[in-house]
Amino acid sequence: MLQESIATLNNEKIFKNRLTSLKKHIKSIKMKVLVIHGPNLNLLGSREPDVYGSTTLDEINAGLEQKATENNIELESFQSNAEHEIVAKIQESMNEIAYIIINPGALTHTSIAIRDALLGINVSFYEVHISNIFSREEFRHKSYFSDIASGVICGLGTHGYALALNHIIEINKD
């Protein structure tokens, strides 16, 4: 009985040491995050500034890239106005990335294909909307992604992207 207890304690110590070593190894590997911008987000800065603000897509991406670099994260930004290109990008990222931050734009309210692609790769993702979709037209109130997202940020302007990335950083700290 005593020998079994000692053996169990030794096994627990070995397991904890291996776990600590594995955590250190994982931390040394760069985490990869994919940021997807949907239709018309390439027009940020000039499109409806009263709704979307004056920050450009390049400025959003630059801020995210800086924050990612500071936190040893590899970040890729992708924008497309075409649903099939977004689906392809999501599928290509399978087994390559840890998280997705996505602003599907108008496809939020229509794209079962993007929803299925996100479900198909089994990667945690955060849905971001610059405007508050619930204070806009009725057709914008339905999202095909919110119920399967790890988090949803809407109505906080372009800062929503940084909030999503900050959350990813925070949940991956020791």
Chimera marker file (.cmm) of the C-alpha trace (Angstrom):
<marker_set name="trace">
<marker id="1" x="0.000" y="0.000" z="0.000" r="1" g="1" b="0" radius="0.5"/>
<marker id="2" x="2.777" y="2.417" z="0.966" r="1" g="1" b="0" radius="0.5"/>
<marker id="3" x="4.804" y="1.478" z="-2.112" r="1" g="1" b="0" radius="0.5"/>
<marker id="4" x="1.767" y="2.124" z="-4.326" r="1" g="1" b="0" radius="0.5"/>
<marker id="5" x="1.332" y="5.572" z="-2.739" r="1" g="1" b="0" radius="0.5"/>
<marker id="6" x="5.006" y="6.402" z="-3.282" r="1" g="1" b="0" radius="0.5"/>
<marker id="7" x="4.798" y="5.186" z="-6.883" r="1" g="1" b="0" radius="0.5"/>
<marker id="8" x="1.671" y="7.300" z="-7.455" r="1" g="1" b="0" radius="0.5"/>
<marker id="9" x="3.395" y="10.396" z="-6.021" r="1" g="1" b="0" radius="0.5"/>
<marker id="10" x="6.457" y="9.769" z="-8.208" r="1" g="1" b="0" radius="0.5"/>
<marker id="11" x="4.253" y="9.375" z="-11.281" r="1" g="1" b="0" radius="0.5"/>
<marker id="12" x="2.473" y="12.634" z="-10.454" r="1" g="1" b="0" radius="0.5"/>
<marker id="13" x="5.827" y="14.436" z="-10.099" r="1" g="1" b="0" radius="0.5"/>
<marker id="14" x="7.014" y="13.015" z="-13.428" r="1" g="1" b="0" radius="0.5"/>
<marker id="15" x="3.735" y="14.031" z="-15.067" r="1" g="1" b="0" radius="0.5"/>
<marker id="16" x="3.939" y="17.568" z="-13.643" r="1" g="1" b="0" radius="0.5"/>
<marker id="17" x="7.556" y="17.920" z="-14.795" r="1" g="1" b="0" radius="0.5"/>
<marker id="18" x="6.645" y="16.743" z="-18.283" r="1" g="1" b="0" radius="0.5"/>
<marker id="19" x="3.649" y="19.075" z="-18.359" r="1" g="1" b="0" radius="0.5"/>
<marker id="20" x="5.808" y="22.041" z="-17.308" r="1" g="1" b="0" radius="0.5"/>
<marker id="21" x="8.375" y="21.145" z="-19.954" r="1" g="1" b="0" radius="0.5"/>
<marker id="22" x="5.662" y="20.797" z="-22.598" r="1" g="1" b="0" radius="0.5"/>
<marker id="23" x="4.162" y="24.177" z="-21.675" r="1" g="1" b="0" radius="0.5"/>
<marker id="24" x="7.602" y="25.810" z="-22.045" r="1" g="1" b="0" radius="0.5"/>
<marker id="25" x="8.024" y="24.145" z="-25.439" r="1" g="1" b="0" radius="0.5"/>
<marker id="26" x="4.574" y="25.276" z="-26.612" r="1" g="1" b="0" radius="0.5"/>
<marker id="27" x="5.337" y="28.848" z="-25.488" r="1" g="1" b="0" radius="0.5"/>
<marker id="28" x="8.500" y="28.820" z="-27.615" r="1" g="1" b="0" radius="0.5"/>
<marker id="29" x="6.441" y="28.019" z="-30.729" r="1" g="1" b="0" radius="0.5"/>
<marker id="30" x="4.847" y="31.010" z="-32.392" r="1" g="1" b="0" radius="0.5"/>
<marker id="31" x="1.088" y="30.991" z="-32.195" r="1" g="1" b="0" radius="0.5"/>
<marker id="32" x="-0.623" y="31.777" z="-35.491" r="1" g="1" b="0" radius="0.5"/>
<marker id="33" x="-3.715" y="33.958" z="-35.777" r="1" g="1" b="0" radius="0.5"/>
<marker id="34" x="-5.638" y="34.599" z="-38.986" r="1" g="1" b="0" radius="0.5"/>
<marker id="35" x="-7.616" y="37.826" z="-39.310" r="1" g="1" b="0" radius="0.5"/>
<marker id="36" x="-10.319" y="37.734" z="-41.991" r="1" g="1" b="0" radius="0.5"/>
<marker id="37" x="-12.011" y="40.881" z="-43.254" r="1" g="1" b="0" radius="0.5"/>
<marker id="38" x="-15.127" y="40.366" z="-45.354" r="1" g="1" b="0" radius="0.5"/>
<marker id="39" x="-16.775" y="42.326" z="-48.155" r="1" g="1" b="0" radius="0.5"/>
<marker id="40" x="-16.357" y="46.089" z="-48.396" r="1" g="1" b="0" radius="0.5"/>
<marker id="41" x="-13.977" y="46.298" z="-45.448" r="1" g="1" b="0" radius="0.5"/>
<marker id="42" x="-11.281" y="47.272" z="-47.941" r="1" g="1" b="0" radius="0.5"/>
<marker id="43" x="-13.193" y="50.589" z="-48.119" r="1" g="1" b="0" radius="0.5"/>
<marker id="44" x="-12.744" y="51.390" z="-44.420" r="1" g="1" b="0" radius="0.5"/>
<marker id="45" x="-11.677" y="54.963" z="-43.873" r="1" g="1" b="0" radius="0.5"/>
<marker id="46" x="-13.803" y="56.269" z="-46.732" r="1" g="1" b="0" radius="0.5"/>
<marker id="47" x="-17.000" y="54.174" z="-46.588" r="1" g="1" b="0" radius="0.5"/>
<marker id="48" x="-19.704" y="55.610" z="-44.336" r="1" g="1" b="0" radius="0.5"/>
<marker id="49" x="-17.314" y="57.176" z="-41.797" r="1" g="1" b="0" radius="0.5"/>
<marker id="50" x="-20.275" y="58.077" z="-39.580" r="1" g="1" b="0" radius="0.5"/>
<marker id="51" x="-20.901" y="54.309" z="-39.153" r="1" g="1" b="0" radius="0.5"/>
<marker id="52" x="-17.423" y="52.778" z="-39.527" r="1" g="1" b="0" radius="0.5"/>
<marker id="53" x="-15.080" y="55.627" z="-38.549" r="1" g="1" b="0" radius="0.5"/>
<marker id="54" x="-12.043" y="56.933" z="-40.387" r="1" g="1" b="0" radius="0.5"/>
<marker id="55" x="-9.543" y="54.171" z="-39.598" r="1" g="1" b="0" radius="0.5"/>
<marker id="56" x="-8.384" y="52.311" z="-42.703" r="1" g="1" b="0" radius="0.5"/>
<marker id="57" x="-7.995" y="48.555" z="-43.062" r="1" g="1" b="0" radius="0.5"/>
<marker id="58" x="-4.221" y="49.018" z="-43.382" r="1" g="1" b="0" radius="0.5"/>
<marker id="59" x="-4.185" y="50.897" z="-40.072" r="1" g="1" b="0" radius="0.5"/>
<marker id="60" x="-6.169" y="48.136" z="-38.353" r="1" g="1" b="0" radius="0.5"/>
<marker id="61" x="-3.836" y="45.476" z="-39.723" r="1" g="1" b="0" radius="0.5"/>
<marker id="62" x="-0.707" y="47.445" z="-38.747" r="1" g="1" b="0" radius="0.5"/>
<marker id="63" x="-1.936" y="47.829" z="-35.162" r="1" g="1" b="0" radius="0.5"/>
<marker id="64" x="-2.769" y="44.135" z="-34.915" r="1" g="1" b="0" radius="0.5"/>
<marker id="65" x="0.586" y="43.160" z="-36.420" r="1" g="1" b="0" radius="0.5"/>
<marker id="66" x="2.460" y="45.312" z="-33.905" r="1" g="1" b="0" radius="0.5"/>
<marker id="67" x="0.562" y="43.810" z="-30.952" r="1" g="1" b="0" radius="0.5"/>
<marker id="68" x="1.058" y="40.296" z="-32.333" r="1" g="1" b="0" radius="0.5"/>
<marker id="69" x="4.801" y="40.778" z="-32.820" r="1" g="1" b="0" radius="0.5"/>
<marker id="70" x="5.157" y="42.101" z="-29.257" r="1" g="1" b="0" radius="0.5"/>
<marker id="71" x="3.531" y="38.863" z="-28.040" r="1" g="1" b="0" radius="0.5"/>
<marker id="72" x="5.387" y="36.355" z="-30.248" r="1" g="1" b="0" radius="0.5"/>
<marker id="73" x="2.316" y="35.748" z="-32.397" r="1" g="1" b="0" radius="0.5"/>
<marker id="74" x="2.400" y="35.254" z="-36.147" r="1" g="1" b="0" radius="0.5"/>
<marker id="75" x="-0.508" y="37.179" z="-37.624" r="1" g="1" b="0" radius="0.5"/>
<marker id="76" x="-1.895" y="36.979" z="-41.136" r="1" g="1" b="0" radius="0.5"/>
<marker id="77" x="-4.534" y="39.381" z="-42.414" r="1" g="1" b="0" radius="0.5"/>
<marker id="78" x="-6.775" y="38.541" z="-45.341" r="1" g="1" b="0" radius="0.5"/>
<marker id="79" x="-9.541" y="40.534" z="-46.999" r="1" g="1" b="0" radius="0.5"/>
<marker id="80" x="-11.918" y="39.427" z="-49.723" r="1" g="1" b="0" radius="0.5"/>
<marker id="81" x="-15.167" y="40.595" z="-51.205" r="1" g="1" b="0" radius="0.5"/>
<marker id="82" x="-15.883" y="37.030" z="-52.374" r="1" g="1" b="0" radius="0.5"/>
<marker id="83" x="-17.487" y="34.400" z="-50.159" r="1" g="1" b="0" radius="0.5"/>
<marker id="84" x="-15.757" y="31.481" z="-51.911" r="1" g="1" b="0" radius="0.5"/>
<marker id="85" x="-12.317" y="33.048" z="-51.324" r="1" g="1" b="0" radius="0.5"/>
<marker id="86" x="-13.040" y="33.400" z="-47.607" r="1" g="1" b="0" radius="0.5"/>
<marker id="87" x="-14.216" y="29.770" z="-47.449" r="1" g="1" b="0" radius="0.5"/>
<marker id="88" x="-11.043" y="28.656" z="-49.258" r="1" g="1" b="0" radius="0.5"/>
<marker id="89" x="-8.825" y="30.682" z="-46.909" r="1" g="1" b="0" radius="0.5"/>
<marker id="90" x="-10.500" y="29.169" z="-43.845" r="1" g="1" b="0" radius="0.5"/>
<marker id="91" x="-10.099" y="25.653" z="-45.235" r="1" g="1" b="0" radius="0.5"/>
<marker id="92" x="-6.432" y="26.277" z="-46.160" r="1" g="1" b="0" radius="0.5"/>
<marker id="93" x="-5.723" y="27.351" z="-42.591" r="1" g="1" b="0" radius="0.5"/>
<marker id="94" x="-6.822" y="24.032" z="-41.075" r="1" g="1" b="0" radius="0.5"/>
<marker id="95" x="-4.059" y="22.631" z="-38.824" r="1" g="1" b="0" radius="0.5"/>
<marker id="96" x="-2.011" y="25.782" z="-39.478" r="1" g="1" b="0" radius="0.5"/>
<marker id="97" x="-3.511" y="28.344" z="-37.095" r="1" g="1" b="0" radius="0.5"/>
<marker id="98" x="-4.616" y="28.570" z="-33.489" r="1" g="1" b="0" radius="0.5"/>
<marker id="99" x="-7.315" y="31.259" z="-33.770" r="1" g="1" b="0" radius="0.5"/>
<marker id="100" x="-9.314" y="33.292" z="-36.250" r="1" g="1" b="0" radius="0.5"/>
<marker id="101" x="-10.572" y="36.830" z="-35.818" r="1" g="1" b="0" radius="0.5"/>
<marker id="102" x="-13.271" y="37.413" z="-38.433" r="1" g="1" b="0" radius="0.5"/>
<marker id="103" x="-15.397" y="40.341" z="-39.481" r="1" g="1" b="0" radius="0.5"/>
<marker id="104" x="-17.585" y="38.691" z="-42.118" r="1" g="1" b="0" radius="0.5"/>
<marker id="105" x="-19.176" y="42.012" z="-43.073" r="1" g="1" b="0" radius="0.5"/>
<marker id="106" x="-22.496" y="41.572" z="-44.863" r="1" g="1" b="0" radius="0.5"/>
<marker id="107" x="-21.821" y="37.814" z="-45.143" r="1" g="1" b="0" radius="0.5"/>
<marker id="108" x="-22.581" y="37.643" z="-41.412" r="1" g="1" b="0" radius="0.5"/>
<marker id="109" x="-26.261" y="37.552" z="-42.271" r="1" g="1" b="0" radius="0.5"/>
<marker id="110" x="-26.183" y="35.192" z="-45.241" r="1" g="1" b="0" radius="0.5"/>
<marker id="111" x="-23.241" y="32.788" z="-45.327" r="1" g="1" b="0" radius="0.5"/>
<marker id="112" x="-23.923" y="29.240" z="-44.300" r="1" g="1" b="0" radius="0.5"/>
<marker id="113" x="-20.848" y="28.307" z="-46.372" r="1" g="1" b="0" radius="0.5"/>
<marker id="114" x="-18.492" y="30.316" z="-44.137" r="1" g="1" b="0" radius="0.5"/>
<marker id="115" x="-20.222" y="28.941" z="-41.042" r="1" g="1" b="0" radius="0.5"/>
<marker id="116" x="-19.712" y="25.383" z="-42.288" r="1" g="1" b="0" radius="0.5"/>
<marker id="117" x="-16.055" y="26.100" z="-43.122" r="1" g="1" b="0" radius="0.5"/>
<marker id="118" x="-15.458" y="27.440" z="-39.605" r="1" g="1" b="0" radius="0.5"/>
<marker id="119" x="-17.142" y="24.394" z="-38.085" r="1" g="1" b="0" radius="0.5"/>
<marker id="120" x="-15.191" y="22.128" z="-40.412" r="1" g="1" b="0" radius="0.5"/>
<marker id="121" x="-11.728" y="23.244" z="-39.297" r="1" g="1" b="0" radius="0.5"/>
<marker id="122" x="-12.541" y="23.221" z="-35.574" r="1" g="1" b="0" radius="0.5"/>
<marker id="123" x="-10.585" y="26.385" z="-34.675" r="1" g="1" b="0" radius="0.5"/>
<marker id="124" x="-11.692" y="28.894" z="-32.058" r="1" g="1" b="0" radius="0.5"/>
<marker id="125" x="-12.755" y="32.168" z="-33.626" r="1" g="1" b="0" radius="0.5"/>
<marker id="126" x="-13.892" y="35.607" z="-32.588" r="1" g="1" b="0" radius="0.5"/>
<marker id="127" x="-16.561" y="37.481" z="-34.532" r="1" g="1" b="0" radius="0.5"/>
<marker id="128" x="-15.970" y="41.232" z="-34.768" r="1" g="1" b="0" radius="0.5"/>
<marker id="129" x="-18.259" y="43.983" z="-36.054" r="1" g="1" b="0" radius="0.5"/>
<marker id="130" x="-17.258" y="47.628" z="-36.100" r="1" g="1" b="0" radius="0.5"/>
<marker id="131" x="-20.829" y="48.864" z="-35.798" r="1" g="1" b="0" radius="0.5"/>
<marker id="132" x="-23.477" y="47.615" z="-33.425" r="1" g="1" b="0" radius="0.5"/>
<marker id="133" x="-25.367" y="45.303" z="-35.762" r="1" g="1" b="0" radius="0.5"/>
<marker id="134" x="-28.293" y="45.222" z="-33.320" r="1" g="1" b="0" radius="0.5"/>
<marker id="135" x="-28.893" y="48.967" z="-33.551" r="1" g="1" b="0" radius="0.5"/>
<marker id="136" x="-29.055" y="48.869" z="-37.326" r="1" g="1" b="0" radius="0.5"/>
<marker id="137" x="-31.531" y="47.478" z="-39.856" r="1" g="1" b="0" radius="0.5"/>
<marker id="138" x="-33.489" y="44.400" z="-38.789" r="1" g="1" b="0" radius="0.5"/>
<marker id="139" x="-31.844" y="42.150" z="-41.394" r="1" g="1" b="0" radius="0.5"/>
<marker id="140" x="-28.447" y="42.804" z="-39.737" r="1" g="1" b="0" radius="0.5"/>
<marker id="141" x="-29.588" y="41.395" z="-36.395" r="1" g="1" b="0" radius="0.5"/>
<marker id="142" x="-29.110" y="37.752" z="-37.444" r="1" g="1" b="0" radius="0.5"/>
<marker id="143" x="-25.591" y="36.325" z="-37.446" r="1" g="1" b="0" radius="0.5"/>
<marker id="144" x="-24.794" y="32.852" z="-38.748" r="1" g="1" b="0" radius="0.5"/>
<marker id="145" x="-21.633" y="32.839" z="-36.607" r="1" g="1" b="0" radius="0.5"/>
<marker id="146" x="-22.375" y="34.207" z="-33.136" r="1" g="1" b="0" radius="0.5"/>
<marker id="147" x="-23.684" y="30.957" z="-31.684" r="1" g="1" b="0" radius="0.5"/>
<marker id="148" x="-20.523" y="29.054" z="-32.633" r="1" g="1" b="0" radius="0.5"/>
<marker id="149" x="-17.975" y="31.834" z="-31.930" r="1" g="1" b="0" radius="0.5"/>
<marker id="150" x="-15.702" y="31.847" z="-28.882" r="1" g="1" b="0" radius="0.5"/>
<marker id="151" x="-16.613" y="35.508" z="-28.512" r="1" g="1" b="0" radius="0.5"/>
<marker id="152" x="-18.484" y="38.303" z="-30.280" r="1" g="1" b="0" radius="0.5"/>
<marker id="153" x="-17.474" y="41.959" z="-30.206" r="1" g="1" b="0" radius="0.5"/>
<marker id="154" x="-19.715" y="44.498" z="-31.874" r="1" g="1" b="0" radius="0.5"/>
<marker id="155" x="-20.278" y="48.218" z="-31.740" r="1" g="1" b="0" radius="0.5"/>
<marker id="156" x="-16.879" y="49.148" z="-30.301" r="1" g="1" b="0" radius="0.5"/>
<marker id="157" x="-15.469" y="50.447" z="-33.558" r="1" g="1" b="0" radius="0.5"/>
<marker id="158" x="-12.234" y="49.199" z="-35.038" r="1" g="1" b="0" radius="0.5"/>
<marker id="159" x="-10.962" y="48.667" z="-31.482" r="1" g="1" b="0" radius="0.5"/>
<marker id="160" x="-12.958" y="45.423" z="-31.484" r="1" g="1" b="0" radius="0.5"/>
<marker id="161" x="-10.199" y="43.711" z="-33.467" r="1" g="1" b="0" radius="0.5"/>
<marker id="162" x="-7.595" y="44.615" z="-30.828" r="1" g="1" b="0" radius="0.5"/>
<marker id="163" x="-9.930" y="43.455" z="-28.064" r="1" g="1" b="0" radius="0.5"/>
<marker id="164" x="-10.235" y="40.049" z="-29.726" r="1" g="1" b="0" radius="0.5"/>
<marker id="165" x="-6.456" y="39.744" z="-30.111" r="1" g="1" b="0" radius="0.5"/>
<marker id="166" x="-5.921" y="40.895" z="-26.506" r="1" g="1" b="0" radius="0.5"/>
<marker id="167" x="-8.309" y="38.197" z="-25.314" r="1" g="1" b="0" radius="0.5"/>
<marker id="168" x="-6.403" y="35.555" z="-27.276" r="1" g="1" b="0" radius="0.5"/>
<marker id="169" x="-3.150" y="36.783" z="-25.687" r="1" g="1" b="0" radius="0.5"/>
<marker id="170" x="-4.677" y="36.806" z="-22.215" r="1" g="1" b="0" radius="0.5"/>
<marker id="171" x="-6.107" y="33.268" z="-22.336" r="1" g="1" b="0" radius="0.5"/>
<marker id="172" x="-2.761" y="31.913" z="-23.509" r="1" g="1" b="0" radius="0.5"/>
<marker id="173" x="-0.727" y="33.336" z="-20.629" r="1" g="1" b="0" radius="0.5"/>
<marker id="174" x="0.593" y="31.010" z="-17.943" r="1" g="1" b="0" radius="0.5"/>
<link id1="1" id2="2" r="1" g="1" b="0" radius="0.2"/>
<link id1="2" id2="3" r="1" g="1" b="0" radius="0.2"/>
<link id1="3" id2="4" r="1" g="1" b="0" radius="0.2"/>
<link id1="4" id2="5" r="1" g="1" b="0" radius="0.2"/>
<link id1="5" id2="6" r="1" g="1" b="0" radius="0.2"/>
<link id1="6" id2="7" r="1" g="1" b="0" radius="0.2"/>
<link id1="7" id2="8" r="1" g="1" b="0" radius="0.2"/>
<link id1="8" id2="9" r="1" g="1" b="0" radius="0.2"/>
<link id1="9" id2="10" r="1" g="1" b="0" radius="0.2"/>
<link id1="10" id2="11" r="1" g="1" b="0" radius="0.2"/>
<link id1="11" id2="12" r="1" g="1" b="0" radius="0.2"/>
<link id1="12" id2="13" r="1" g="1" b="0" radius="0.2"/>
<link id1="13" id2="14" r="1" g="1" b="0" radius="0.2"/>
<link id1="14" id2="15" r="1" g="1" b="0" radius="0.2"/>
<link id1="15" id2="16" r="1" g="1" b="0" radius="0.2"/>
<link id1="16" id2="17" r="1" g="1" b="0" radius="0.2"/>
<link id1="17" id2="18" r="1" g="1" b="0" radius="0.2"/>
<link id1="18" id2="19" r="1" g="1" b="0" radius="0.2"/>
<link id1="19" id2="20" r="1" g="1" b="0" radius="0.2"/>
<link id1="20" id2="21" r="1" g="1" b="0" radius="0.2"/>
<link id1="21" id2="22" r="1" g="1" b="0" radius="0.2"/>
<link id1="22" id2="23" r="1" g="1" b="0" radius="0.2"/>
<link id1="23" id2="24" r="1" g="1" b="0" radius="0.2"/>
<link id1="24" id2="25" r="1" g="1" b="0" radius="0.2"/>
<link id1="25" id2="26" r="1" g="1" b="0" radius="0.2"/>
<link id1="26" id2="27" r="1" g="1" b="0" radius="0.2"/>
<link id1="27" id2="28" r="1" g="1" b="0" radius="0.2"/>
<link id1="28" id2="29" r="1" g="1" b="0" radius="0.2"/>
<link id1="29" id2="30" r="1" g="1" b="0" radius="0.2"/>
<link id1="30" id2="31" r="1" g="1" b="0" radius="0.2"/>
<link id1="31" id2="32" r="1" g="1" b="0" radius="0.2"/>
<link id1="32" id2="33" r="1" g="1" b="0" radius="0.2"/>
<link id1="33" id2="34" r="1" g="1" b="0" radius="0.2"/>
<link id1="34" id2="35" r="1" g="1" b="0" radius="0.2"/>
<link id1="35" id2="36" r="1" g="1" b="0" radius="0.2"/>
<link id1="36" id2="37" r="1" g="1" b="0" radius="0.2"/>
<link id1="37" id2="38" r="1" g="1" b="0" radius="0.2"/>
<link id1="38" id2="39" r="1" g="1" b="0" radius="0.2"/>
<link id1="39" id2="40" r="1" g="1" b="0" radius="0.2"/>
<link id1="40" id2="41" r="1" g="1" b="0" radius="0.2"/>
<link id1="41" id2="42" r="1" g="1" b="0" radius="0.2"/>
<link id1="42" id2="43" r="1" g="1" b="0" radius="0.2"/>
<link id1="43" id2="44" r="1" g="1" b="0" radius="0.2"/>
<link id1="44" id2="45" r="1" g="1" b="0" radius="0.2"/>
<link id1="45" id2="46" r="1" g="1" b="0" radius="0.2"/>
<link id1="46" id2="47" r="1" g="1" b="0" radius="0.2"/>
<link id1="47" id2="48" r="1" g="1" b="0" radius="0.2"/>
<link id1="48" id2="49" r="1" g="1" b="0" radius="0.2"/>
<link id1="49" id2="50" r="1" g="1" b="0" radius="0.2"/>
<link id1="50" id2="51" r="1" g="1" b="0" radius="0.2"/>
<link id1="51" id2="52" r="1" g="1" b="0" radius="0.2"/>
<link id1="52" id2="53" r="1" g="1" b="0" radius="0.2"/>
<link id1="53" id2="54" r="1" g="1" b="0" radius="0.2"/>
<link id1="54" id2="55" r="1" g="1" b="0" radius="0.2"/>
<link id1="55" id2="56" r="1" g="1" b="0" radius="0.2"/>
<link id1="56" id2="57" r="1" g="1" b="0" radius="0.2"/>
<link id1="57" id2="58" r="1" g="1" b="0" radius="0.2"/>
<link id1="58" id2="59" r="1" g="1" b="0" radius="0.2"/>
<link id1="59" id2="60" r="1" g="1" b="0" radius="0.2"/>
<link id1="60" id2="61" r="1" g="1" b="0" radius="0.2"/>
<link id1="61" id2="62" r="1" g="1" b="0" radius="0.2"/>
<link id1="62" id2="63" r="1" g="1" b="0" radius="0.2"/>
<link id1="63" id2="64" r="1" g="1" b="0" radius="0.2"/>
<link id1="64" id2="65" r="1" g="1" b="0" radius="0.2"/>
<link id1="65" id2="66" r="1" g="1" b="0" radius="0.2"/>
<link id1="66" id2="67" r="1" g="1" b="0" radius="0.2"/>
<link id1="67" id2="68" r="1" g="1" b="0" radius="0.2"/>
<link id1="68" id2="69" r="1" g="1" b="0" radius="0.2"/>
<link id1="69" id2="70" r="1" g="1" b="0" radius="0.2"/>
<link id1="70" id2="71" r="1" g="1" b="0" radius="0.2"/>
<link id1="71" id2="72" r="1" g="1" b="0" radius="0.2"/>
<link id1="72" id2="73" r="1" g="1" b="0" radius="0.2"/>
<link id1="73" id2="74" r="1" g="1" b="0" radius="0.2"/>
<link id1="74" id2="75" r="1" g="1" b="0" radius="0.2"/>
<link id1="75" id2="76" r="1" g="1" b="0" radius="0.2"/>
<link id1="76" id2="77" r="1" g="1" b="0" radius="0.2"/>
<link id1="77" id2="78" r="1" g="1" b="0" radius="0.2"/>
<link id1="78" id2="79" r="1" g="1" b="0" radius="0.2"/>
<link id1="79" id2="80" r="1" g="1" b="0" radius="0.2"/>
<link id1="80" id2="81" r="1" g="1" b="0" radius="0.2"/>
<link id1="81" id2="82" r="1" g="1" b="0" radius="0.2"/>
<link id1="82" id2="83" r="1" g="1" b="0" radius="0.2"/>
<link id1="83" id2="84" r="1" g="1" b="0" radius="0.2"/>
<link id1="84" id2="85" r="1" g="1" b="0" radius="0.2"/>
<link id1="85" id2="86" r="1" g="1" b="0" radius="0.2"/>
<link id1="86" id2="87" r="1" g="1" b="0" radius="0.2"/>
<link id1="87" id2="88" r="1" g="1" b="0" radius="0.2"/>
<link id1="88" id2="89" r="1" g="1" b="0" radius="0.2"/>
<link id1="89" id2="90" r="1" g="1" b="0" radius="0.2"/>
<link id1="90" id2="91" r="1" g="1" b="0" radius="0.2"/>
<link id1="91" id2="92" r="1" g="1" b="0" radius="0.2"/>
<link id1="92" id2="93" r="1" g="1" b="0" radius="0.2"/>
<link id1="93" id2="94" r="1" g="1" b="0" radius="0.2"/>
<link id1="94" id2="95" r="1" g="1" b="0" radius="0.2"/>
<link id1="95" id2="96" r="1" g="1" b="0" radius="0.2"/>
<link id1="96" id2="97" r="1" g="1" b="0" radius="0.2"/>
<link id1="97" id2="98" r="1" g="1" b="0" radius="0.2"/>
<link id1="98" id2="99" r="1" g="1" b="0" radius="0.2"/>
<link id1="99" id2="100" r="1" g="1" b="0" radius="0.2"/>
<link id1="100" id2="101" r="1" g="1" b="0" radius="0.2"/>
<link id1="101" id2="102" r="1" g="1" b="0" radius="0.2"/>
<link id1="102" id2="103" r="1" g="1" b="0" radius="0.2"/>
<link id1="103" id2="104" r="1" g="1" b="0" radius="0.2"/>
<link id1="104" id2="105" r="1" g="1" b="0" radius="0.2"/>
<link id1="105" id2="106" r="1" g="1" b="0" radius="0.2"/>
<link id1="106" id2="107" r="1" g="1" b="0" radius="0.2"/>
<link id1="107" id2="108" r="1" g="1" b="0" radius="0.2"/>
<link id1="108" id2="109" r="1" g="1" b="0" radius="0.2"/>
<link id1="109" id2="110" r="1" g="1" b="0" radius="0.2"/>
<link id1="110" id2="111" r="1" g="1" b="0" radius="0.2"/>
<link id1="111" id2="112" r="1" g="1" b="0" radius="0.2"/>
<link id1="112" id2="113" r="1" g="1" b="0" radius="0.2"/>
<link id1="113" id2="114" r="1" g="1" b="0" radius="0.2"/>
<link id1="114" id2="115" r="1" g="1" b="0" radius="0.2"/>
<link id1="115" id2="116" r="1" g="1" b="0" radius="0.2"/>
<link id1="116" id2="117" r="1" g="1" b="0" radius="0.2"/>
<link id1="117" id2="118" r="1" g="1" b="0" radius="0.2"/>
<link id1="118" id2="119" r="1" g="1" b="0" radius="0.2"/>
<link id1="119" id2="120" r="1" g="1" b="0" radius="0.2"/>
<link id1="120" id2="121" r="1" g="1" b="0" radius="0.2"/>
<link id1="121" id2="122" r="1" g="1" b="0" radius="0.2"/>
<link id1="122" id2="123" r="1" g="1" b="0" radius="0.2"/>
<link id1="123" id2="124" r="1" g="1" b="0" radius="0.2"/>
<link id1="124" id2="125" r="1" g="1" b="0" radius="0.2"/>
<link id1="125" id2="126" r="1" g="1" b="0" radius="0.2"/>
<link id1="126" id2="127" r="1" g="1" b="0" radius="0.2"/>
<link id1="127" id2="128" r="1" g="1" b="0" radius="0.2"/>
<link id1="128" id2="129" r="1" g="1" b="0" radius="0.2"/>
<link id1="129" id2="130" r="1" g="1" b="0" radius="0.2"/>
<link id1="130" id2="131" r="1" g="1" b="0" radius="0.2"/>
<link id1="131" id2="132" r="1" g="1" b="0" radius="0.2"/>
<link id1="132" id2="133" r="1" g="1" b="0" radius="0.2"/>
<link id1="133" id2="134" r="1" g="1" b="0" radius="0.2"/>
<link id1="134" id2="135" r="1" g="1" b="0" radius="0.2"/>
<link id1="135" id2="136" r="1" g="1" b="0" radius="0.2"/>
<link id1="136" id2="137" r="1" g="1" b="0" radius="0.2"/>
<link id1="137" id2="138" r="1" g="1" b="0" radius="0.2"/>
<link id1="138" id2="139" r="1" g="1" b="0" radius="0.2"/>
<link id1="139" id2="140" r="1" g="1" b="0" radius="0.2"/>
<link id1="140" id2="141" r="1" g="1" b="0" radius="0.2"/>
<link id1="141" id2="142" r="1" g="1" b="0" radius="0.2"/>
<link id1="142" id2="143" r="1" g="1" b="0" radius="0.2"/>
<link id1="143" id2="144" r="1" g="1" b="0" radius="0.2"/>
<link id1="144" id2="145" r="1" g="1" b="0" radius="0.2"/>
<link id1="145" id2="146" r="1" g="1" b="0" radius="0.2"/>
<link id1="146" id2="147" r="1" g="1" b="0" radius="0.2"/>
<link id1="147" id2="148" r="1" g="1" b="0" radius="0.2"/>
<link id1="148" id2="149" r="1" g="1" b="0" radius="0.2"/>
<link id1="149" id2="150" r="1" g="1" b="0" radius="0.2"/>
<link id1="150" id2="151" r="1" g="1" b="0" radius="0.2"/>
<link id1="151" id2="152" r="1" g="1" b="0" radius="0.2"/>
<link id1="152" id2="153" r="1" g="1" b="0" radius="0.2"/>
<link id1="153" id2="154" r="1" g="1" b="0" radius="0.2"/>
<link id1="154" id2="155" r="1" g="1" b="0" radius="0.2"/>
<link id1="155" id2="156" r="1" g="1" b="0" radius="0.2"/>
<link id1="156" id2="157" r="1" g="1" b="0" radius="0.2"/>
<link id1="157" id2="158" r="1" g="1" b="0" radius="0.2"/>
<link id1="158" id2="159" r="1" g="1" b="0" radius="0.2"/>
<link id1="159" id2="160" r="1" g="1" b="0" radius="0.2"/>
<link id1="160" id2="161" r="1" g="1" b="0" radius="0.2"/>
<link id1="161" id2="162" r="1" g="1" b="0" radius="0.2"/>
<link id1="162" id2="163" r="1" g="1" b="0" radius="0.2"/>
<link id1="163" id2="164" r="1" g="1" b="0" radius="0.2"/>
<link id1="164" id2="165" r="1" g="1" b="0" radius="0.2"/>
<link id1="165" id2="166" r="1" g="1" b="0" radius="0.2"/>
<link id1="166" id2="167" r="1" g="1" b="0" radius="0.2"/>
<link id1="167" id2="168" r="1" g="1" b="0" radius="0.2"/>
<link id1="168" id2="169" r="1" g="1" b="0" radius="0.2"/>
<link id1="169" id2="170" r="1" g="1" b="0" radius="0.2"/>
<link id1="170" id2="171" r="1" g="1" b="0" radius="0.2"/>
<link id1="171" id2="172" r="1" g="1" b="0" radius="0.2"/>
<link id1="172" id2="173" r="1" g="1" b="0" radius="0.2"/>
<link id1="173" id2="174" r="1" g="1" b="0" radius="0.2"/>
</marker_set>
